[in-house]
């Protein structure tokens, strides 16, 4: 019995900060404990045996030495996947950085959330495999954002207009904070987003066509391994992307530096 014990975890590096001359502080999103911050001693050196597993986006098995006074550190690491292709394309790299910043914001410490870890891994996998294109990244990003909103407990109710119950219609509105749909008639009756309307209601609404809503329905209901297995004609992709991003950020109530960075490439 020494003062240190060790534990083996599976995890993904979602944040890295240089520390000291040659160390890093790594935030791992783990299967066993949610988020953990550990020290990688000497891992900035190419010669270090744990170098490869101590990079952002690395996924593997980590043996963590636990110390009573904190300062847990990596004893051994075994890399399984580094999603290398993410580094070959600036849009993918910017998107993957946003995925990790969101994951760091959403996940908690001590509590295991395996479905959320799998969502993050499945998303990185999708982005790093297959032919990269800005349209494809846009679809993966929006779907991931919507699944994140669901993971946070904000699943939208998308079956029908939440006021009159009408189903279908070419034009619909997503009430971001209410997590519900409205038809144009009910929007007209209850007051528009930009006007002082019914009951002083000025909640943000996003206009979405039925095709984009169908894609959102699919993403919220699909099995975790298949949430990207849908197609949406290109004219509707921007609506879908805008609705999903605004939906997530509306519920989180903040922006992200990595998202601003990603958007620089989206505009090119
Ligand atoms: Zn209605």
Boltz pocket constraint, residues with backbone or C-beta under 6 A from the ligand:
constraints:
  - pocket:
      binder: B
      contacts: [[A, 161], [A, 162], [A, 163], [A, 164], [A, 165], [A, 166], [A, 182], [A, 183], [A, 184], [A, 185], [A, 186], [A, 187]]
      max_distance: 6.0
